[in-house]
Amino acid sequence: MLKKLQQRWKVNGLNLVLIITTFALGGSLCGYTGRKLLMLTNLEKGFLWFILYILLITLLWPLCVLLISIPLGQFSFFKRYLIKVWGKMSGSSNNSHYKCNIAIFASGAGSNAQQIIHQFSDSALINISLIVCNKPGAGVLQIAEKAGIPSLLIEKERFFNGDHYLPELRKQHIDFIVLAGFLWKMPAALINAYPKKILNIHPALLPKYGGKGMYGSKVHEAVIAAGETESGITIHFVDELYDHGEIIFQAKCEVTLHDTAETLAQKIHLLEHANYPGVIASVAEKQNRS
Ligand code: GAR
């Protein structure tokens, strides 16, 4: 139960304890203040008193938890939490000010990352909060810098055998992860921390031409060598196997006799840029509300 809450709220153990303490103290403060205010009215305890009490504590509760959250260092969590609850209660989660925070993981030039950043630069719903990269000097790092988005250069040992950079993801309140040409396998701990909240794009029509070592131009060379007349893109949820999780979207393009790995890569990139941001928006929004 506590583990589930930790996953849902994307916080570490200490923060979870502080959040639960805030709920408890905020609730007590709210009940106490509600009773004190009603005493000022000299109302007898009865039906009317009870109705007023319920109304008062409903109004006071958000204020009380926000107040308590300040000394316990949980203000930003509760601010986001209350905005989300309000969005759900008012049935306007689509229009609420709660933004889904996305981290893009990329290893290369970053043309997809660039397109995603551009697409969501004015979005009221999605915030590209972090660029995660495993290659010093990769083009995507310059893209992040230009866009003023924080970037995180990760190391193999910590990513696979350490804390998997979960503290950094939690610090940035990352709700959703998008892989855009990220060539390391995602560790199980990250997949468990973000169930059905990690998307990947693959430059071929999976399940064909996927798996370990199948990335970038290698995929296109294999497609051409096999004499395929069509290729395309696949957007899928990430699971513990390479290029394997549930497929969400595919789009096709023609492969002609004149195509080389380079020309096919150009066609695929066009398809990716045209489709990835839209699929991210619909999936991230849906998953984030669930
Ligand atoms: C993209 O074509 C993406 O599909 C591919 O890497 C390229 C990254 O390009 N991903 C894989 O091959 C994953 N197996 P970009 O850096 O210009 O976005």
Residues whose N, C-alpha, C, O or C-beta is under 5 A from the ligand:
A	BS01	GAR	G108 A109 G110 S111 N112 A113 A180 G181 F182 I201 H202 P203 M214 Y215 G216
